[in-house]
Amino acid sequence: MKKIGFGGGCHWCTEAIFQALNGVESVEQGWISSLNPYDTFSEAVIVHFNEGITLDVLIEVHLLTHSSASAHSMRYKYRSAVYYIDPNDKDTIEIIINKLSKENDTKYITQTLPLADFRLNSERFLNYYKKDKQKPFCQTNINPKLAAIRKTFGHHIRNDF
């Protein structure tokens, strides 16, 4: 089992998106920090995945489901990044992002950073979407993102999503 961190948008949304994918064993939702100058905590998830899904697919889903090409004013809270746990993954992540940038004709601002620290969110916010899919936030923000990944990654979506 491998682990990788993703940050960029609301961690409730990011958690649900990755929970929806076959091959993802679990998703930890909370705040992540890297090394200086990226040592402030921002919303993120840690994804535990198996051979049922590739790092390429996980990164592509991530880039397509948050503002990965926008340097908006909330980047301190929503840092667009892929956080590696294993230093051997750094080059692979950068190659995947560059490949997708060319394929999608998009300049991604998503950084490749080492994961330095992670803080799990409080229990009441974990599995936010799974606990109540009818919440207005879920209907307005998460469901449209799930619908978008179903179009491109339908064969990767779990039957219970």
PyMOL commands that set and color helices and strands:
alter all, ss='L'
color gray80, all
select helices_A, chain A and resi 11-19+55-64+87-103+123-125+128-131+136-156
alter helices_A, ss='H'
color red, helices_A
select strands_A, chain A and resi 2-7+24-33+42-49+81-84+111-114+117-120
alter strands_A, ss='S'
color yellow, strands_A
deselect
rebuild
show_as cartoon
